């Protein structure tokens, strides 16, 4: 039942994403995201950012975050993430976690759920999907940018070069 529901959710999400993400993006995401944390699309998170107070966590590493991140995001990382780094956050507020495509953020989201956070969401397709959808990113200085850290050459293929500039170091 869990796999059927996850497949159904991915199907409906993919219908809205076909125009901006490279071919195969949704299949790739499906291979990495297990569905253990509820999914939210970039559009859903953007609406929530405008309508209410939410917490946004970036589960990428510092070099990725410094190139660009979603405005208001708190960098918590993945490799060295500990629940104590978020212990002062309000557990009753909605928490949206993202990484590059959703794998690392799902793992951080699982830890948040276990720690008692009530409304945790994994941003489907991560910052790649956010950037491919044309939403605003900011750099480490708070300035608007189209640059996105592609993680490496293999992963950067999932960034739409018409919407953003791929950075690999």
ChimeraX commands (.cxc) that place a marker at each C-alpha (Angstrom):
marker #1 position 0.00,0.00,0.00 radius 0.5
marker #1 position 2.83,2.41,0.89 radius 0.5
marker #1 position 4.54,1.87,-2.48 radius 0.5
marker #1 position 1.24,2.27,-4.35 radius 0.5
marker #1 position 0.51,5.57,-2.58 radius 0.5
marker #1 position 4.05,6.82,-3.18 radius 0.5
marker #1 position 3.81,5.91,-6.89 radius 0.5
marker #1 position 0.46,7.69,-7.15 radius 0.5
marker #1 position 1.85,10.82,-5.50 radius 0.5
marker #1 position 4.88,10.82,-7.83 radius 0.5
marker #1 position 2.60,10.41,-10.83 radius 0.5
marker #1 position 0.56,13.49,-9.95 radius 0.5
marker #1 position 3.65,15.50,-9.07 radius 0.5
marker #1 position 5.27,14.53,-12.36 radius 0.5
marker #1 position 2.29,15.86,-14.32 radius 0.5
marker #1 position 3.04,19.34,-13.03 radius 0.5
marker #1 position 6.80,19.14,-13.49 radius 0.5
marker #1 position 7.28,17.94,-17.04 radius 0.5
marker #1 position 7.85,21.39,-18.51 radius 0.5
marker #1 position 10.78,22.46,-16.35 radius 0.5
marker #1 position 12.75,19.37,-15.34 radius 0.5
marker #1 position 15.06,17.41,-17.67 radius 0.5
marker #1 position 13.70,14.18,-19.11 radius 0.5
marker #1 position 14.05,11.34,-16.62 radius 0.5
marker #1 position 14.14,13.62,-13.55 radius 0.5
marker #1 position 11.05,12.10,-11.93 radius 0.5
marker #1 position 12.25,8.53,-12.55 radius 0.5
marker #1 position 15.58,9.40,-11.00 radius 0.5
marker #1 position 13.90,10.94,-7.93 radius 0.5
marker #1 position 11.66,7.92,-7.53 radius 0.5
marker #1 position 14.76,5.75,-7.34 radius 0.5
marker #1 position 16.15,7.70,-4.39 radius 0.5
marker #1 position 13.14,8.93,-2.40 radius 0.5
marker #1 position 11.39,6.27,-0.35 radius 0.5
marker #1 position 8.38,8.33,0.76 radius 0.5
marker #1 position 9.06,8.03,4.51 radius 0.5
marker #1 position 8.55,11.80,4.88 radius 0.5
marker #1 position 5.55,13.52,3.25 radius 0.5
marker #1 position 6.47,15.21,-0.01 radius 0.5
marker #1 position 5.81,18.84,-0.89 radius 0.5
marker #1 position 6.40,20.36,-4.30 radius 0.5
marker #1 position 8.32,23.61,-4.65 radius 0.5
marker #1 position 5.02,25.28,-5.57 radius 0.5
marker #1 position 3.40,24.05,-2.35 radius 0.5
marker #1 position 6.33,25.27,-0.27 radius 0.5
marker #1 position 6.36,28.63,-2.04 radius 0.5
marker #1 position 2.68,29.10,-1.25 radius 0.5
marker #1 position 3.31,28.25,2.39 radius 0.5
marker #1 position 6.23,30.70,2.52 radius 0.5
marker #1 position 3.84,33.48,1.51 radius 0.5
marker #1 position 0.90,32.41,3.64 radius 0.5
marker #1 position 2.38,31.36,6.98 radius 0.5
marker #1 position 5.46,31.03,9.10 radius 0.5
marker #1 position 7.42,27.94,8.20 radius 0.5
marker #1 position 10.88,26.60,8.91 radius 0.5
marker #1 position 13.10,25.79,5.93 radius 0.5
marker #1 position 16.13,23.54,6.42 radius 0.5
marker #1 position 18.88,22.99,3.86 radius 0.5
marker #1 position 20.38,19.50,4.17 radius 0.5
marker #1 position 23.25,20.20,1.79 radius 0.5
marker #1 position 26.84,20.92,2.71 radius 0.5
marker #1 position 28.39,24.38,3.14 radius 0.5
marker #1 position 29.94,24.68,-0.35 radius 0.5
marker #1 position 26.54,23.90,-1.91 radius 0.5
marker #1 position 24.67,26.28,0.41 radius 0.5
marker #1 position 27.12,29.12,-0.24 radius 0.5
marker #1 position 26.55,28.98,-4.02 radius 0.5
marker #1 position 22.80,29.34,-3.52 radius 0.5
marker #1 position 19.95,28.47,-1.23 radius 0.5
marker #1 position 16.30,29.24,-0.69 radius 0.5
marker #1 position 15.72,32.50,1.14 radius 0.5
marker #1 position 15.21,31.93,4.86 radius 0.5
marker #1 position 16.77,28.46,4.80 radius 0.5
marker #1 position 18.84,27.32,7.74 radius 0.5
marker #1 position 21.84,25.19,6.73 radius 0.5
marker #1 position 21.84,22.01,8.79 radius 0.5
marker #1 position 23.88,19.85,6.43 radius 0.5
marker #1 position 23.72,16.11,6.08 radius 0.5
marker #1 position 27.12,14.58,6.75 radius 0.5
marker #1 position 27.33,16.03,10.26 radius 0.5
marker #1 position 23.65,16.67,11.00 radius 0.5
marker #1 position 22.61,16.21,14.61 radius 0.5
marker #1 position 19.19,16.76,16.10 radius 0.5
marker #1 position 20.77,19.05,18.71 radius 0.5
marker #1 position 21.46,21.58,15.93 radius 0.5
marker #1 position 17.71,22.17,15.63 radius 0.5
marker #1 position 16.68,21.69,19.25 radius 0.5
marker #1 position 15.64,25.34,19.61 radius 0.5
marker #1 position 13.20,25.27,16.69 radius 0.5
marker #1 position 9.44,25.18,17.29 radius 0.5
marker #1 position 8.37,21.56,16.78 radius 0.5
marker #1 position 4.77,22.59,16.05 radius 0.5
marker #1 position 5.64,24.71,12.98 radius 0.5
marker #1 position 5.75,23.19,9.50 radius 0.5
marker #1 position 9.34,22.23,8.55 radius 0.5
marker #1 position 10.35,21.94,4.91 radius 0.5
marker #1 position 13.66,20.17,4.29 radius 0.5
marker #1 position 15.49,20.16,0.98 radius 0.5
marker #1 position 18.80,19.04,-0.50 radius 0.5
marker #1 position 19.76,18.59,-4.17 radius 0.5
marker #1 position 17.00,16.12,-5.16 radius 0.5
marker #1 position 15.39,14.84,-1.95 radius 0.5
marker #1 position 17.46,11.92,-0.68 radius 0.5
marker #1 position 19.50,13.65,2.03 radius 0.5
marker #1 position 16.55,15.81,3.07 radius 0.5
marker #1 position 14.40,12.71,3.50 radius 0.5
marker #1 position 16.97,11.20,5.87 radius 0.5
marker #1 position 17.15,14.44,7.89 radius 0.5
marker #1 position 13.34,14.60,7.85 radius 0.5
marker #1 position 13.14,11.10,9.33 radius 0.5
marker #1 position 15.33,12.23,12.23 radius 0.5
marker #1 position 13.15,15.31,12.75 radius 0.5
marker #1 position 10.02,13.14,12.88 radius 0.5
marker #1 position 11.63,10.84,15.45 radius 0.5
marker #1 position 12.57,13.91,17.52 radius 0.5
marker #1 position 8.94,15.02,17.72 radius 0.5
marker #1 position 8.59,17.56,14.91 radius 0.5
marker #1 position 4.92,17.34,13.95 radius 0.5
marker #1 position 4.77,18.66,10.36 radius 0.5
marker #1 position 7.87,17.67,8.39 radius 0.5
marker #1 position 7.94,17.81,4.59 radius 0.5
marker #1 position 10.59,16.71,2.10 radius 0.5
marker #1 position 10.75,19.12,-0.84 radius 0.5
marker #1 position 10.34,16.89,-3.90 radius 0.5
marker #1 position 13.27,17.24,-6.27 radius 0.5
marker #1 position 15.06,19.55,-3.84 radius 0.5
marker #1 position 16.80,22.73,-4.89 radius 0.5
marker #1 position 17.18,21.31,-8.41 radius 0.5
marker #1 position 13.41,21.22,-8.82 radius 0.5
marker #1 position 13.08,24.62,-7.09 radius 0.5
marker #1 position 15.58,26.21,-9.51 radius 0.5
marker #1 position 14.18,24.36,-12.53 radius 0.5
marker #1 position 10.76,25.78,-11.61 radius 0.5
marker #1 position 12.16,29.30,-11.73 radius 0.5
marker #1 position 11.88,30.19,-8.05 radius 0.5
marker #1 position 14.29,32.71,-6.54 radius 0.5
marker #1 position 17.59,31.62,-5.00 radius 0.5
marker #1 position 20.04,33.71,-3.02 radius 0.5
marker #1 position 23.79,33.38,-2.58 radius 0.5
marker #1 position 25.83,33.49,0.63 radius 0.5
marker #1 position 25.68,37.32,0.52 radius 0.5
marker #1 position 21.88,37.38,0.26 radius 0.5
marker #1 position 21.87,38.45,-3.39 radius 0.5
marker #1 position 19.60,36.89,-5.99 radius 0.5
marker #1 position 21.34,34.31,-8.19 radius 0.5
marker #1 position 20.62,31.70,-10.82 radius 0.5
marker #1 position 23.64,29.60,-9.81 radius 0.5
marker #1 position 23.08,26.14,-8.33 radius 0.5
marker #1 position 25.76,23.81,-7.04 radius 0.5
marker #1 position 25.36,20.70,-9.17 radius 0.5
marker #1 position 27.05,18.45,-6.59 radius 0.5
marker #1 position 29.09,16.75,-9.34 radius 0.5
marker #1 position 28.97,16.24,-13.14 radius 0.5
marker #1 position 26.60,13.28,-12.91 radius 0.5
marker #1 position 24.08,15.09,-10.70 radius 0.5
marker #1 position 24.26,18.43,-12.49 radius 0.5
marker #1 position 22.54,16.87,-15.52 radius 0.5
marker #1 position 19.29,17.26,-13.57 radius 0.5
marker #1 position 19.53,21.05,-13.61 radius 0.5
marker #1 position 17.75,22.83,-16.43 radius 0.5
marker #1 position 20.44,25.01,-18.01 radius 0.5
marker #1 position 17.77,27.36,-19.39 radius 0.5
marker #1 position 16.62,28.22,-15.86 radius 0.5
marker #1 position 19.86,28.15,-13.88 radius 0.5
marker #1 position 23.64,28.13,-14.07 radius 0.5
marker #1 position 25.30,24.86,-12.99 radius 0.5
marker #1 position 28.29,25.23,-10.68 radius 0.5
marker #1 position 30.65,22.34,-9.87 radius 0.5
marker #1 position 33.82,22.64,-7.85 radius 0.5
marker link #1:1,2 radius 0.2
marker link #1:2,3 radius 0.2
marker link #1:3,4 radius 0.2
marker link #1:4,5 radius 0.2
marker link #1:5,6 radius 0.2
marker link #1:6,7 radius 0.2
marker link #1:7,8 radius 0.2
marker link #1:8,9 radius 0.2
marker link #1:9,10 radius 0.2
marker link #1:10,11 radius 0.2
marker link #1:11,12 radius 0.2
marker link #1:12,13 radius 0.2
marker link #1:13,14 radius 0.2
marker link #1:14,15 radius 0.2
marker link #1:15,16 radius 0.2
marker link #1:16,17 radius 0.2
marker link #1:17,18 radius 0.2
marker link #1:18,19 radius 0.2
marker link #1:19,20 radius 0.2
marker link #1:20,21 radius 0.2
marker link #1:21,22 radius 0.2
marker link #1:22,23 radius 0.2
marker link #1:23,24 radius 0.2
marker link #1:24,25 radius 0.2
marker link #1:25,26 radius 0.2
marker link #1:26,27 radius 0.2
marker link #1:27,28 radius 0.2
marker link #1:28,29 radius 0.2
marker link #1:29,30 radius 0.2
marker link #1:30,31 radius 0.2
marker link #1:31,32 radius 0.2
marker link #1:32,33 radius 0.2
marker link #1:33,34 radius 0.2
marker link #1:34,35 radius 0.2
marker link #1:35,36 radius 0.2
marker link #1:36,37 radius 0.2
marker link #1:37,38 radius 0.2
marker link #1:38,39 radius 0.2
marker link #1:39,40 radius 0.2
marker link #1:40,41 radius 0.2
marker link #1:41,42 radius 0.2
marker link #1:42,43 radius 0.2
marker link #1:43,44 radius 0.2
marker link #1:44,45 radius 0.2
marker link #1:45,46 radius 0.2
marker link #1:46,47 radius 0.2
marker link #1:47,48 radius 0.2
marker link #1:48,49 radius 0.2
marker link #1:49,50 radius 0.2
marker link #1:50,51 radius 0.2
marker link #1:51,52 radius 0.2
marker link #1:52,53 radius 0.2
marker link #1:53,54 radius 0.2
marker link #1:54,55 radius 0.2
marker link #1:55,56 radius 0.2
marker link #1:56,57 radius 0.2
marker link #1:57,58 radius 0.2
marker link #1:58,59 radius 0.2
marker link #1:59,60 radius 0.2
marker link #1:60,61 radius 0.2
marker link #1:61,62 radius 0.2
marker link #1:62,63 radius 0.2
marker link #1:63,64 radius 0.2
marker link #1:64,65 radius 0.2
marker link #1:65,66 radius 0.2
marker link #1:66,67 radius 0.2
marker link #1:67,68 radius 0.2
marker link #1:68,69 radius 0.2
marker link #1:69,70 radius 0.2
marker link #1:70,71 radius 0.2
marker link #1:71,72 radius 0.2
marker link #1:72,73 radius 0.2
marker link #1:73,74 radius 0.2
marker link #1:74,75 radius 0.2
marker link #1:75,76 radius 0.2
marker link #1:76,77 radius 0.2
marker link #1:77,78 radius 0.2
marker link #1:78,79 radius 0.2
marker link #1:79,80 radius 0.2
marker link #1:80,81 radius 0.2
marker link #1:81,82 radius 0.2
marker link #1:82,83 radius 0.2
marker link #1:83,84 radius 0.2
marker link #1:84,85 radius 0.2
marker link #1:85,86 radius 0.2
marker link #1:86,87 radius 0.2
marker link #1:87,88 radius 0.2
marker link #1:88,89 radius 0.2
marker link #1:89,90 radius 0.2
marker link #1:90,91 radius 0.2
marker link #1:91,92 radius 0.2
marker link #1:92,93 radius 0.2
marker link #1:93,94 radius 0.2
marker link #1:94,95 radius 0.2
marker link #1:95,96 radius 0.2
marker link #1:96,97 radius 0.2
marker link #1:97,98 radius 0.2
marker link #1:98,99 radius 0.2
marker link #1:99,100 radius 0.2
marker link #1:100,101 radius 0.2
marker link #1:101,102 radius 0.2
marker link #1:102,103 radius 0.2
marker link #1:103,104 radius 0.2
marker link #1:104,105 radius 0.2
marker link #1:105,106 radius 0.2
marker link #1:106,107 radius 0.2
marker link #1:107,108 radius 0.2
marker link #1:108,109 radius 0.2
marker link #1:109,110 radius 0.2
marker link #1:110,111 radius 0.2
marker link #1:111,112 radius 0.2
marker link #1:112,113 radius 0.2
marker link #1:113,114 radius 0.2
marker link #1:114,115 radius 0.2
marker link #1:115,116 radius 0.2
marker link #1:116,117 radius 0.2
marker link #1:117,118 radius 0.2
marker link #1:118,119 radius 0.2
marker link #1:119,120 radius 0.2
marker link #1:120,121 radius 0.2
marker link #1:121,122 radius 0.2
marker link #1:122,123 radius 0.2
marker link #1:123,124 radius 0.2
marker link #1:124,125 radius 0.2
marker link #1:125,126 radius 0.2
marker link #1:126,127 radius 0.2
marker link #1:127,128 radius 0.2
marker link #1:128,129 radius 0.2
marker link #1:129,130 radius 0.2
marker link #1:130,131 radius 0.2
marker link #1:131,132 radius 0.2
marker link #1:132,133 radius 0.2
marker link #1:133,134 radius 0.2
marker link #1:134,135 radius 0.2
marker link #1:135,136 radius 0.2
marker link #1:136,137 radius 0.2
marker link #1:137,138 radius 0.2
marker link #1:138,139 radius 0.2
marker link #1:139,140 radius 0.2
marker link #1:140,141 radius 0.2
marker link #1:141,142 radius 0.2
marker link #1:142,143 radius 0.2
marker link #1:143,144 radius 0.2
marker link #1:144,145 radius 0.2
marker link #1:145,146 radius 0.2
marker link #1:146,147 radius 0.2
marker link #1:147,148 radius 0.2
marker link #1:148,149 radius 0.2
marker link #1:149,150 radius 0.2
marker link #1:150,151 radius 0.2
marker link #1:151,152 radius 0.2
marker link #1:152,153 radius 0.2
marker link #1:153,154 radius 0.2
marker link #1:154,155 radius 0.2
marker link #1:155,156 radius 0.2
marker link #1:156,157 radius 0.2
marker link #1:157,158 radius 0.2
marker link #1:158,159 radius 0.2
marker link #1:159,160 radius 0.2
marker link #1:160,161 radius 0.2
marker link #1:161,162 radius 0.2
marker link #1:162,163 radius 0.2
marker link #1:163,164 radius 0.2
marker link #1:164,165 radius 0.2
marker link #1:165,166 radius 0.2
marker link #1:166,167 radius 0.2
marker link #1:167,168 radius 0.2
marker link #1:168,169 radius 0.2
view
